[in-house]
Amino acid sequence: MSISIPRIAASSYSNTAPLVWSFLYGSLRGSAELIMDTAPARSAELLAGGRVDAALVPVFSYQTITDAKLVPGVCVGARTRVRSVCLVTKGMGLRDVSSVALDVSSRTSAALTKMIFREFLGREPEWRDAAPNIDAMLAGADCALMIGDPALRIPDAPSDASPYRKFDLAELWRKMTGLGFVFAMWMTKNSALPLDLAAARDEGVANLEAIAANYTQQIGLGTEELLTYLGDNISYEISDEMFQGLELYFSLGEKHGLFGSLKPLHFV
């Protein structure tokens, strides 16, 4: 793409903020045109259509976007517990679930849900695509997949105020595989990028307190709770164990027919 200032895309969820903060407020401000949307899948569409030079994309889409390459090292992932990607029921255990409403704004999480049921629970519930409204989703299904900031607002345990039972997808993956999980990575179709996305990440991580304070009112959680989420639950750097989890995710996706033949990993 022959433009003077690179165009990049990312979702507007709070967990992506440390990866784009530098472009909005830090030392890389003005070095890239940033397009943000609430749905991670939108970033994948922009990259697939050649409308941006790089995008923070759900990893599932790497297998479906022609000529996509991964930017190494930088991600939105979790080593153990993610909190913002979860399955929710009205108290039912997952082995009793017969229908699942899927928030399809991230295909990575929808595919992970299917892998967990098929590979580890030995079940094939009915799948229903749905808008991310927990009450509406559970009015028509036993279980709902929620992602991003709406998932953060759901309490971790049932109470008088909230009857919902919440299952953290990264925790389930860790329990079933012993590995961490990568939800999204920067991707490009170009042979090279003029942006240092690892440096942008490092600057954003160094400013987590400002980022958490910025999102507190929007999400409805306290600053300290958001700081714990961004600083402890989310991992912005891929460990060896998380990379193994990514490879297993792709392998299981091929096994269960969630995308075509497996594409080898190519890095920019």
Secondary structure, DSSP 8 states (H G I E B T S, - for coil): ---SS-EEEEE-SGGGHHHHHHHHTSTTTTSSEEEEES-HHHHHHHHHTT--SEEEEEGGGGGTSTT-EEEEEEEEEESS--SSEEEEESS--GGG--EEEEETT-HHHHHHHHHIIIIIS----EEEEE-S-HHHHHHH-SEEEEESHHHHTS-SS--SS---EEEEHHHHHHHHHS--EEEEEEEESSS--SS-HHHHHHHHHTTHHHHHHHHHHHHT--HHHHHHIIIII-EEE--HHHHHHHHHHHHHHHHTTSSSS-----B-
